[in-house]
Amino acid sequence: MVNRKELDPEASPEAAYGARIRSTREARGWKQEDLATETGYASTHISAVETARKVPTLRFSRSVDIAFGTGDGTDSFEREWRQIRHGSLLEGFPHYVGYEGRAVEIRLYNIGIIPGLLQTPEYARVLVDSAVKRGAITPAQADERLAFLAERQAALIRPRPPMMFVTMDESCLLRPIGGPAVMDAQLARLIEFAEQPNTLLQVAPFEMAERRTLDLPVNLLTMADRSVLCYAESQAQGHLDRENVSVVPMLTAYHQLQAEALSQAASVAMIRQLRKGMS
């Protein structure tokens, strides 16, 4: 074949995606022009994706899935596209977010860092910039994380928003992220959150000591059918669990945590006092 470029699937996730497009196409005996006809894209576009000169999009991936009939399984090109796009995120987290956007109740518990759904853009930017300086992620991945967070927050603004229960360890409030101005705006955001009709904000104070029932951040989602999902993560990976045998104890621990934590009024009063100390 003239001008056929050899592909190296190991070069990058985009290269692996392109190589798979080519191998799937050729297994069907299709030329690039045939796939172009099936997807509505130009053959030059198909060529650019196959050789990783052009980054695939969600629309392109869905079109390819329809053409190849791969849209209903775990090997879909849309799924691979999402893995490429969210490659800087912990394993399991993008899958969790798909449920988060449809949940009717969201329960969050965080230690040390304000939960992402409540972060201001400035607070979130400081966190990702710090990760870039440490070499943990690239500047492009930092921008990706911020865009992804904005999408998550936007998904909560809907005609029937979920009920949100947020319990934060006191360390979330006392850890100075980005300096006084950033922290003051972030604390103000928490107060605004607590004033919403579909929210409950509580602080788990240090004085709870051994009565604190959770030692790691936990997200619990209640879906429209009343099923409950639990997402928890370590430093290296996240895990989404839907088995009652493990989810129910986590939900019980969350309820016990809420019972021992400060009331919303007392939590807001603590936050207001911290803001006074910054002025």
Secondary structure, DSSP 8 states (H G I E B T S, - for coil): -TT-----TTS-HHHHHHHHHHHHHHHTT--HHHHHHHHT--HHHHHHHHTTSS---HHHHHHHHHHHT-TTSTT-HHHHHHHHHTTTS-TTHHHHHHHHTT-SEEEEEESSS--GGG--HHHHHHHHHHHHHTTSS-HHHHHHHHHHHHHHHHHT-SSS--EEEEEEETHHHHS--S-HHHHHHHHHHHHHHHTSTTEEEEEE-GGGGGG---SS-EEEEE-TTS-EEEEEE-SS-EEEE--HHHHHHHHHHHHHHHHHS--HHHHHHHHHHHHHHH-
